[in-house]
Amino acid sequence: MSKRITLRRKPDRGIDDRTAIYAVLDQGLMAHVGLIAGEGTDAHPVVIPMLYARYGDQLLLHGSPASRLLRTA
């Protein structure tokens, strides 16, 4: 893991094994996807529940291409 994504709080609970991560993703259906919307002083966090699927190494998110979240991501 890079320094930017290093788990700091309770690192013993983290999983970095790709097979284990894929198993968790394959059992799920919905994810809460978060990002920072806006810029400068207007920047704010947005979290939206979305359906997802995994295709190989890609995570596919279900949503409208016109949505703010998918345009920002």
Backbone bond lengths (Angstrom), bond angles and torsions (degrees), N, CA, C in turn:
res aa  C-N    CA-C-N  psi(-1)  N-CA   C-N-CA  omega(-1)  CA-C   N-CA-C  phi
1 M - - - 1.446 - - 1.520 109.90 -
2 S 1.328 115.19 147.49 1.455 119.09 177.18 1.533 109.67 -80.27
3 K 1.306 116.54 166.59 1.462 120.98 179.99 1.526 110.79 -60.52
4 R 1.317 116.75 -33.54 1.462 120.84 -176.94 1.528 112.85 -67.56
5 I 1.322 117.53 -30.72 1.461 119.72 -177.26 1.523 113.07 -111.79
6 T 1.325 117.98 17.80 1.454 121.42 179.14 1.522 109.73 -68.88
7 L 1.317 115.92 129.49 1.455 121.58 178.37 1.521 108.95 -73.85
8 R 1.309 117.21 121.33 1.462 121.19 -176.13 1.525 112.21 -103.15
9 R 1.315 117.68 -39.38 1.459 121.31 -178.27 1.527 108.85 -90.31
10 K 1.299 116.96 119.07 1.469 124.03 -178.51 1.532 111.82 53.46
11 P 1.321 117.52 58.25 1.463 120.32 -177.41 1.524 113.81 -62.21
12 D 1.340 117.38 -20.30 1.466 120.00 178.48 1.526 111.87 -68.71
13 R 1.334 117.68 -14.57 1.467 121.58 179.18 1.522 112.47 -91.74
14 G 1.319 117.08 -6.58 1.459 121.05 -178.62 1.518 112.55 -76.76
15 I 1.312 115.65 152.35 1.467 121.73 177.50 1.520 107.36 -124.33
16 D 1.344 117.14 125.87 1.458 119.50 176.89 1.520 111.95 -120.59
17 D 1.337 116.32 8.30 1.453 121.24 176.98 1.537 108.75 -81.03
18 R 1.321 116.79 117.33 1.462 121.93 -175.25 1.532 112.57 -57.04
19 T 1.326 117.37 -38.97 1.467 121.15 179.49 1.526 110.82 -63.16
20 A 1.325 117.34 -42.46 1.462 121.62 178.95 1.522 111.01 -67.04
21 I 1.321 117.14 -39.85 1.468 120.91 178.75 1.522 109.89 -64.35
22 Y 1.333 116.88 -44.02 1.471 120.40 177.93 1.522 110.96 -61.40
23 A 1.325 118.00 -38.60 1.463 121.16 179.38 1.527 110.81 -62.16
24 V 1.326 116.81 -42.00 1.468 120.84 178.15 1.529 109.90 -64.83
25 L 1.326 116.81 -46.94 1.463 119.96 179.89 1.525 111.89 -61.91
26 D 1.337 116.83 -39.91 1.465 120.66 -177.62 1.522 112.72 -68.73
27 Q 1.326 118.19 -22.57 1.455 121.21 178.10 1.528 112.45 -84.35
28 G 1.320 116.68 -19.50 1.453 120.36 -176.05 1.516 113.11 -91.04
29 L 1.323 114.96 175.11 1.456 122.20 178.85 1.528 110.42 -137.37
30 M 1.336 115.72 -32.40 1.455 120.20 -176.22 1.518 109.98 -123.80
31 A 1.322 116.01 141.60 1.460 122.32 177.30 1.524 108.56 -130.63
32 H 1.304 115.80 151.80 1.462 120.77 173.10 1.521 106.38 -99.28
33 V 1.316 116.19 111.87 1.459 122.59 -174.60 1.526 108.50 -101.28
34 G 1.330 116.23 126.66 1.450 120.70 -177.99 1.515 111.88 -120.95
35 L 1.328 115.04 149.09 1.456 121.62 176.50 1.517 109.04 -157.88
36 I 1.317 116.17 170.56 1.454 121.72 176.12 1.523 107.54 -99.30
37 A 1.325 116.13 118.74 1.463 121.70 179.09 1.527 108.89 -100.94
38 G 1.308 116.83 150.16 1.455 121.76 -179.95 1.518 111.10 82.53
39 E 1.329 114.09 176.89 1.461 120.21 -178.58 1.512 109.89 -135.23
40 G 1.312 114.89 155.75 1.469 120.79 176.29 1.515 112.07 59.88
41 T 1.334 116.57 -130.37 1.463 120.88 -178.03 1.524 112.22 -73.74
42 D 1.329 117.83 -14.18 1.467 121.48 177.65 1.528 112.57 -88.59
43 A 1.330 118.22 -3.77 1.461 121.50 -178.43 1.529 110.22 -65.68
44 H 1.336 115.58 135.58 1.455 120.87 179.36 1.533 109.69 -154.47
45 P 1.336 116.78 151.25 1.466 119.23 -179.80 1.528 110.95 -76.05
46 V 1.322 115.11 144.66 1.465 122.13 176.11 1.526 106.33 -133.37
47 V 1.336 116.46 130.15 1.462 121.80 176.91 1.520 107.94 -126.93
48 I 1.326 116.37 125.78 1.461 121.87 -176.00 1.528 109.14 -129.94
49 P 1.342 117.33 130.74 1.463 118.82 174.38 1.533 109.44 -72.15
50 M 1.327 115.89 134.93 1.468 120.49 -178.31 1.523 110.43 -140.84
51 L 1.323 115.38 148.50 1.454 120.16 170.18 1.517 107.74 -75.67
52 Y 1.324 116.68 147.85 1.457 120.05 -179.85 1.522 109.89 -144.50
53 A 1.306 115.34 165.06 1.459 123.07 172.83 1.521 107.13 -146.12
54 R 1.313 115.90 155.48 1.456 120.94 176.58 1.516 108.46 -109.51
55 Y 1.334 116.05 132.65 1.458 122.86 176.98 1.519 106.76 -127.37
56 G 1.333 116.40 95.48 1.462 119.63 -174.23 1.513 110.03 65.44
57 D 1.327 116.51 -124.58 1.463 121.66 178.05 1.525 112.83 -89.90
58 Q 1.323 117.64 2.30 1.461 120.88 -177.47 1.525 110.84 -99.31
59 L 1.325 115.83 140.90 1.452 122.30 173.66 1.520 106.53 -104.85
60 L 1.323 116.88 118.89 1.456 122.26 -177.43 1.518 108.75 -99.74
61 L 1.330 116.91 126.87 1.457 122.48 179.43 1.521 109.20 -104.57
62 H 1.339 116.27 136.36 1.452 120.93 -179.67 1.526 109.17 -93.68
63 G 1.313 116.12 124.51 1.456 119.64 178.48 1.510 110.98 176.21
64 S 1.301 115.20 171.92 1.456 121.91 -179.90 1.525 110.40 -76.56
65 P 1.330 118.05 135.00 1.466 119.67 177.00 1.534 111.99 -63.02
66 A 1.323 116.92 -15.71 1.467 120.27 178.99 1.529 112.21 -86.82
67 S 1.339 117.61 -5.53 1.461 119.64 -177.43 1.529 110.67 -70.83
68 R 1.315 116.26 147.94 1.464 122.22 -179.90 1.513 110.55 -60.38
69 L 1.337 116.61 -41.79 1.455 119.87 -177.62 1.521 111.47 -61.77
70 L 1.308 118.19 -48.77 1.462 120.37 -178.02 1.531 111.75 -70.81
71 R 1.292 118.23 -32.45 1.473 119.45 175.57 1.509 110.83 -67.08
72 T 1.342 117.51 -39.20 1.465 121.95 -179.03 1.523 111.12 -71.87
73 A 1.332 116.27 -41.63 1.461 120.47 -177.73 1.517 109.53 -68.94
